[in-house]
């Protein structure tokens, strides 16, 4: 019994040390940049027209950002699981605006300034189609007939639901790192090796959340970003400002929203048959090294959606923003511009 106790103590001590001192090494300038952000006035990250629309009994917050000159069209951004509108990188949003497009980003139900679903029941959860209804309600509130729908991961599934159930509202589709059926038994799923390696990367960064405080929460987000993207395109200042803005001026992160979104994915049926009927210019973007949503899912979308085009990013996993994002954005903007002449 004594020996067993020593073994357990040793293991727990090792795990504790791993959490407290392990994890990705942060760039040397991290502390100085965070301190500067903490000690200076935060920039205003919400610069467009904001509003709230009621959908399915829930308040959905949105922001609309217009270009300086006449708009070529509207881009509706649908973010991934558990994320809010602020998780769209500022440079990504500005690329659309600077190219002449109005951009709408919104907080999905359960995130940001939209309603957090307190009375959610796992036996009667909402679906991706319900969440697509929230997005359409935002378009209605802004009196927008058609939009270019951009979706990332789960947001790409919502984008498909919009195209399937409201095809008259969609000018083009851009589907990034997503699938037509998340639990298709015939396609590869989340690999056990990826799950384990993800835990190895993520768990040590939990030390920042355990210690707590604004600075450590910022460091936790930076550590998580490094584990997926690396150092080259890391913008420490932007991450610090977004996290701090979310903590001080918004409602922060909702872990329950992640669980609800995951359930919405699980209960939503395959979209395969309906995707075959889509007559909308579609661009599918996927990384060849995506082990969370393997590239076979992206290939299946291209196979099913008539005339869909694809961009396969060599060696890229399930991360966002993507490496070499500026080059990819040129292709996305070109896709949107081409769609203007499709009809």
Secondary structure, DSSP 4 states (H G I P E B T S, - for coil): -HHHHHHHHHHHHHHHHHHHH-SPPPPTTHHHHHHHHHHSPPP----SEEEEEEETTEEEEEEEE--SS--SEEEEEE--TT--GGGS-HHHHHHHHHTTEEEEEEPPTTSTTSPP-TT--GGG---HHHHHHHHHHHHHHTT-S-EEEEEETHHHHHHHHHHHH-GGGEEEEEEES--S-TT-TTS----HHHHHHHHHHHHHHHHHHHH-SHHHHHHHHHHHHHHHH-STT--HHHHHHHHHHHHHHS----HHHHHHHHHHHHHSPP-HHHHTT--SEEEEEEETT-SSS-HHHHHHHHHHSTT-EEEEETT--S-SSPTTHHHHHHHHHHHHHHHTTT-
